[in-house]
Amino acid sequence: MASGFGSLALTVTTSLFSSHAITRRVLPILRWRSSSMSLSPLRHSRALSAATTVPISSSFTWDDVIETGRAEYNSSDLTGFFEKINRCNRGSEKLGEFIPFVIEEQIVGYIHKRFMEYLREFHDIFTFSQNGSCPDRVDGYVTLNLMLQKPEDRTRAVADVIKILGDKGIIPGIRNELYPVKPSFNAPVFFSLERAAAPYFGIKGYGVHMNGYVERDGQKLLWIGKRSLSKSTYPGMLDHLVAGGLPHGISCGGNLVKECEEEAGISRAIADRAIAVGAVSYLDIDQYCFKRDVLFCYDLELPEDFVPKNQDGEVESFKLIPVAQVASVIKKTSFFKANCSLVIIDFLFRHGFIRPESSGYLDLYQRLRNRDCS
């Protein structure tokens, strides 16, 4: 799969994934590549069931993980790592099925044309603009009613829509957690949106992921969690020691400290030692969902005698595993939650487990941070 989405850009000077303001001169001439799909309204909420990304519970055990990791780690073969990055960056050929979601003349998301038909029922909240007449292109964008000027008014109005769509099963897994809607990380927040709805509106999502590791006898080992089977998303899969989405109104550092306590019983005194080491990003299209996520990465060296204790019921168990074995598991299996693999691959670069002598080194490094890392 191509490493970027730049070749599928808008035909105006603003690139497809730019967070620059869209002026009144530019908006009327947005041009999207057309698709041959029908835009007929969907009659049943079940039609969206395929769009829900909820993997079936995994049945592998820790014994399976350890057995896989025992194979000798080959640092020169990066094929398995490329496969994991590609898994998080699917669907570039479907970009033409989405139209921009615009607030205050800036693109904040992308909405699938068919999902848009559900929003047409709420004409007092959403406005749909169509411009131009090129027969081979679909023009336009979705925005909010201009009467909704304040962020809190937008939040309440859209929340009412999400509740209705959630009750109908169109947007499943409502979590009652709000994500900020903004064109880029440091931009002002235009309003807040239910987390479960974020991929249906294609908004930027942010999270914090922490590699918790131990050094013992000159060897690095990673604490790995196995998600609870009761989780609605990715049940039973492998995960970081600590990770979580970034809700509205909390900093990355503050959220990390909170997640450390909830997920692994790590005290603030220890959590404050975590080092921010960068970020990875990915763009994933699955049916009507468009995930544009940036994950802020942290490393935390833990005491040798530390043992994590989950506090919120979201983790089934933990295991301390040599980093080379974790790398082998990522390369050879799909045991890890997909985006966790990206953060661990980044860790492998920074700690010398992936070296410049490996063919594809720079390409792999670049693919961890796509063009929408903003």
MOVEN-V652464 format. One record per backbone hydrogen bond with DSSP energy under -0.5 kcal/mol. CO is the residue of the C=O (numbers start at 1). NH is the residue of the N-H. If there is no record, write none. Layout:
CO&NH + CO&NH
This chain:
5&8 + 6&9 + 15&18 + 20&107 + 21&23 + 23&26 + 23&27 + 24&28 + 26&29 + 27&30 + 31&11 + 32&138 + 44&47 + 45&48 + 46&49 + 48&51 + 49&52 + 51&53 + 52&54 + 55&235 + 61&65 + 62&66 + 63&67 + 64&68 + 65&69 + 66&70 + 68&71 + 73&75 + 74&77 + 76&78 + 78&81 + 78&82 + 79&83 + 80&84 + 81&85 + 82&86 + 83&87 + 84&88 + 85&88 + 86&89 + 90&285 + 91&94 + 92&95 + 94&97 + 95&98 + 97&113 + 99&111 + 100&102 + 100&142 + 101&108 + 101&109 + 103&106 + 105&22 + 106&103 + 106&108 + 108&204 + 109&101 + 111&99 + 112&116 + 113&117 + 114&117 + 115&118 + 115&119 + 116&120 + 118&121 + 119&122 + 121&123 + 122&125 + 122&126 + 125&145 + 127&129 + 127&143 + 129&141 + 134&137 + 136&34 + 137&139 + 138&32 + 140&100 + 141&129 + 142&102 + 143&127 + 145&148 + 147&149 + 150&154 + 151&155 + 152&156 + 153&157 + 154&158 + 155&159 + 156&160 + 157&161 + 158&162 + 159&163 + 160&164 + 161&165 + 162&166 + 163&167 + 164&168 + 165&170 + 165&171 + 166&169 + 170&172 + 177&195 + 178&248 + 179&193 + 180&182 + 181&190 + 181&191 + 184&187 + 188&190 + 191&181 + 193&179 + 194&197 + 194&198 + 195&198 + 197&200 + 197&201 + 198&201 + 198&202 + 198&203 + 199&290 + 201&110 + 203&292 + 205&294 + 206&246 + 207&296 + 208&244 + 209&298 + 210&212 + 210&241 + 210&242 + 211&213 + 211&300 + 212&223 + 213&302 + 214&216 + 214&221 + 216&219 + 219&216 + 220&323 + 221&214 + 222&224 + 222&321 + 223&241 + 224&319 + 225&227 + 225&239 + 226&316 + 226&317 + 227&236 + 228&231 + 228&236 + 234&237 + 235&58 + 237&227 + 238&337 + 239&225 + 242&210 + 244&208 + 245&247 + 247&250 + 251&255 + 252&256 + 253&257 + 254&258 + 255&259 + 256&260 + 257&261 + 258&262 + 259&263 + 259&264 + 260&264 + 260&266 + 261&265 + 262&311 + 262&312 + 264&309 + 265&267 + 267&271 + 268&272 + 270&273 + 271&274 + 274&276 + 275&299 + 278&297 + 280&295 + 282&293 + 284&286 + 284&291 + 286&289 + 288&112 + 289&286 + 290&292 + 291&284 + 292&205 + 293&282 + 294&207 + 294&296 + 295&280 + 296&209 + 297&277 + 297&278 + 298&211 + 299&275 + 300&213 + 300&302 + 303&306 + 314&228 + 317&226 + 319&224 + 319&321 + 321&222 + 322&325 + 322&326 + 323&327 + 324&328 + 325&329 + 326&330 + 327&331 + 328&332 + 329&333 + 335&238 + 337&340 + 337&341 + 338&341 + 338&342 + 339&343 + 340&344 + 341&345 + 342&346 + 343&347 + 344&348 + 345&349 + 346&350 + 347&351 + 348&353 + 348&354 + 349&352 + 355&358 + 358&361 + 360&364 + 361&365 + 362&366 + 363&367 + 364&368 + 365&368 + 366&369 + 368&281 + 370&373 + 372&374 + 374&185
